[in-house]
Amino acid sequence: MKILFAGLKHEYGKSSAGLSFEYQNFYETLSHMPDIEASFFATDDGLLEEKRDNLNKSLIETVMENKPDLLFCFLFTEELKKETIKFITQKTSTKTFNWFADDHWRFPIYSKYWAPLFTFVATTDSRAVEKYSKLGIKNVIHSQWGVNPRLFFPKVGPDRYNITFVGLNYSVRQQYVEYLQKLKLPMLAFGSGWPTGRIPKEKTAEIWSNSKINLNFSESYAYGKKFWFKSLGKTVVKKELGKYRFSGHNLVGNLNSIFSMRRRQIKSRTFEIPACGGFLLTGDADNLRDYYVDGKEIVIFKNKKDLAEKCEYYLKNEPLRAAISRAGYERTIKEHTYEERFKNIFRIMR
């Protein structure tokens, strides 16, 4: 099967930020799958208004010349035009597919307008398939984040850690970290916004592999006054390709999106930590128990008090902690790789 993957090559389209999540996880998985011939079409230039037309024209030309069986997209915003996707879907022999990353909150303002343009789309939101169906959109597959085991695997490192969190400092994350530190628990946080600062991506797997307890917080950034002021501003200001204009666009949809942001989503970290052989202690999230057994493959905490109690308990119980880590690793490698996710999607698409 010939697949043309269209997505950002660099994070947020900025070469200085390094390779994008979708390139490292989605494209690189596809390129290693047997019986698949994968090629990459970078959409970074589509974020620049002056280059967007040429990029869309180039995509159509590439599809018509190479005739891939599938155009696999990972849309970021408006880098590809709707008419481009519609043309490829309806006027060529190539099937089209898009992975929607944030349907928990983007469905009412973004995804529902784009989904009908594709042959099939995927969503990670357990409620979204029904929402699409009510609008007459039936080409939706429920899937989930996973892991690329070529990036995330057990790594022996020179350092050993007790309790760690790796990720940006936003939302209520700092409250969790400071709460544990005030209780004198051996807690370290890595990433932008923390005293340790940003760390190289290759260091992440090493930390997860060599920590007794790895934390994951499921809350989005939808907390605090700053978020609410910014979000309310979006109801009257529309941003496209870096430009702003006043507009009363989709007021109801924007309000629904704002309140939906408080739903707790599964993060890719949920699968990456067990893939590194790490013990995962995580906040609860949408349909998380469909993927792991709480207390046997991962451990879920309810609130700050429960988090602290479980940190203390599992720090002292190394055999149990090791057994949970091992079970989490085995299930992840068996069921939760992106290769398994894509195989299932392709089966549904026939």
N, C-alpha and C positions, 0 to 999 in steps of 0.2 A: 504494500500500500504506500502510495506517495502522499506525504503530508507536507504542506507548506504552513509553517507556524508564523503567525504575525503578532508581534508584541514589542514592547520596549526592550532594547538590548541593555540599557543602563537604567539604574534606579532614577525614576522621575525624569528620564530622558537626559540626564546629566552624566557625561562621561567621567567626570571627576568623582562621582558617587560609586563607581564600580558596576559590575554586572548586575542586572535586575534579578529579582526573585523568580520571575517567570522564565527567564533565560536559563538560570542555573538549575531550576527544578523541573519545569515543564519541558522546555526544548531539549535539554540534555537527557532527560528520561526518554523522550520520544526517539532521539538520535541513537540510543543504545538498545532499543527494543528490536527483537528479531522480526524479520519480514516487514520492517518499516524503513522507508527511505525518507528521511526528514531533512528539510531545508529551512533556513530562517530568513524572514523578511522583517527588518528592523523598522518600527514605526515611530522612532524618536523624532524624526523631522516633522511628523504630523502635529506635534505640539507647537510648532511655529507656523503662524498663519500664512506667512509668505512662502512656505515650502509645502503646505498641506495639499494643495491641488496637484502638484507634481508627484508627491508621494502616492496619492490615491490613484493617479493615472498609471504610475509605475506598478502598483499592485495588480491592477486589472491586466496590464500587459504581461506581467509575470505569470499570472494564472492562465491566461489564454495561450501563452507560449509553452509553458511546462505541463499544463493540464494535470495538476495534482488531483488525487482522489478526494482529498479533504483540505479545506482551509481552516486551520485551527487557530482561533483568535483569543487573545487575552486583552480585552479593551481596558484602557485606563480612563479615557474620557472621550473627547470628540476627535481624536487623531485620525480615525477613519470616518469617512462620510457615510451616512445612511444609504445614499444612492449607490455607493460603491459596493456595499454588502448586498444590497438588493439586486444589483446587476449580476454579480457573481453567482448568487443563489438561483436566480431565475433564468439567466441567459447563458450560463455555461454548464458543463457537465460536472463541475466541482461542487461537492457538498460543503456546507459551511457550518461552523460550530463556534460557540463562544463560551468561555468560562466566566461566569459572573462572580466576583469576589466578595461583594458586600451587600447581598440582597436583604440582609437583616434590616438595613436602613436605606439602601439605594433603590429598592424596588419601586417605590412610588414616584421617584424623581428621575430615574434613569433606565433601569433594566426593563421595565414593562414596555418602554417605547422601542427598545432595540431588539428584544427577543423575537418578535414576529419576522424580522428580516433574515434570520438564520434558519438553516435546516433543522438544527437542534441547538439547545443551550444547556448548560449545567448550572446548578445553584447549590450552595452549601447551607442554605436556610431550610430547615425542616418544614416550615410553614409556607414556603414560597410556591411550591408546586400547586397547592390548592388556590393560592391567590392568582397565579397565572391562569389556571383552569377557569376560574370565574370570569375572566376576561376573554375566554375563548382561545387562549394560547395553550396548545397541547404539546408542543415540541420541547418539553422541559424534563431534564433528568436530574434527580437529586443525587449529588455526589458529596465529597468532603475533601478537605485538605489531607495531605499525606506526608510522605517523606521521600527524598531522593537518597537512598543508602550509599550512593557514591560520595555524597557530601557529608552525611551524618552517620557515623559509625563509631564504635568504641575506640577511644584514643588514649594511650598511656601518656601522661604528661608529667612534668617535674614537680607540679604543685598539687596539694591536696586541700580540699575545701570542706566546710561543714554545710552551711545553708547558703545557697546562692540564688540570685535572680539575674537573668541576662535579658535586657530589653530597654527601650526608651523609658525615661522617667516622665510619666504623664498620668492624668486622672488620679485615682486613689492609690496608685502604686506606692508613692512615697509614704502614705499613711501606714500601709502594711509594713513596709520596711522599717520605719521608725518605731512602730509598735514593738516589733520583735527585738530591735536593738535596745529599746528602753528596758525590756525584760532580760537584758544581758545575754540574749541568745546570739551565737556566733554567725551573724548575718552579713553577707556582702552582696552588693548590687553592682552590676557592670552595664555600661552603655551610656549613650548620650544623656546628659542631665544628672548623672551621678558623679560623685567625687572621683571614681575610677576612670571616668571618661569612656569614649567610644573605643571598642576593641576590634581587632581584625576578625573577619568572619571565620577564618580558620581556627581562631582561638576559642570560638563558641563551643564547638563540639568537644574540645579538650576540657573546658570547664565543666560541661554537663557530664562527661565521662568520669570526672574525678571529684565530684561533689557527693557528699552523703545524701543531701536533700536538694532537689532542684524545684524552685517555685515557679508557678505560672498563675498570672492573674487574668481573669476572663472579662473584666470590665473594659468597655471602650473608653475613649477620651471624653465621653458625654457627661462630665461632672464638673461642677464649679461655675461661678459667675461668668468667667471669661468665655466658657463654652456657650452659655445661654445667650450672652450678648452677641457673640459672633454668629450663632445659628439664627437668631431672630433677624439679624441683618441680611442673611441669605434669602429671607422670604421676600425682600424687596429689591435685592441686588443680585443680578445674574452674572456668573463668571463663565466665559468660554474662551479656551485657549489663551488664558492669561489676561483677558480684557474684561472689564466690569461695565455694567450698564444698569440703570435703575429699571425695575420691572416688577409688576405684581404677578409674575409668572407662577402658575401652579401652586397657589398659596396653600391649599389643602394638602397637596402632596408634600410640600416642604415641611409643614407642621407634623404630618405623619412621620416623615423621615427623622425629624429632630427627636421625637419621643421614642421612636424605634431604636435609636442609637443606644438606649440604656439596656437593651437586651444583651445578654452575655453570649458571645460567640466562641466557638472552638477556634483556637489559634493553631497555626502550623507548628508552633513550639510544642503543642500537645503530643504530636507524633515524633518530632525530632529528638526530644529528650529521651524517650524510651529507646529510640533507634540507636542512641549513643550508649545504651546500657545504663542510663541514669534513672534514679528513683524520682518519680514525678509526684509532687504534692500540688494540686491545682484547685482553683476555684471552680465551681460548677458552671456549666454552660449548656446551651441548646443541644439536646439529644446526645450529650457526651457519653451516657451509659450505653448507647448503641454500639460504641466502639471499644470500650474497656469496662472491665468489671472492677468496681470500686472496692478497695481493700485487698484485691488479689493481683491486679495488673498495674494499677495506679491508685492514688489515694486522693479523695476529694474533701476539701474543707468547706465549712459553711460560713464562717465569719472570722474576725480577727482572733477572738478567744479560742475558737476551735483550731485555727491555724497554729497558734502558739502551743496549744496542748499537743497537737499531733507532731509538731517539730520536736518537742521535748521527748515524746514517746518513741518516735522512730530513730532519733539520734542514739537512744539507749538500746535499741533492738536491732542490732546489725543482721542476725540471721533472717529475721522477718523482712527487713528492708532489702536484703539481697535476693530473697525469694520473689518479692514483688517486682523488683527490677528485672529479674530474669524472665518472669512471666510476661511482663510488659514488652520486653525486647522481642521475645518469640512471637507474640501476637502481632506486633508492629511489622516485623519483617515478613510475616506470612500474609497479612491482610491489608496493611495500611501503607504500602508503597504507592508512589504515583503510577508505576507500571500496572499494578492491580487496578487502580482507579480507572486508568485509560482503557484497559482491556474490557472492563465492565461497560464503560461508555460506548466503546466500539461495538460490543455485542448488542446493546440496545439499539444502536443506529443501524445494525445489520451491515 
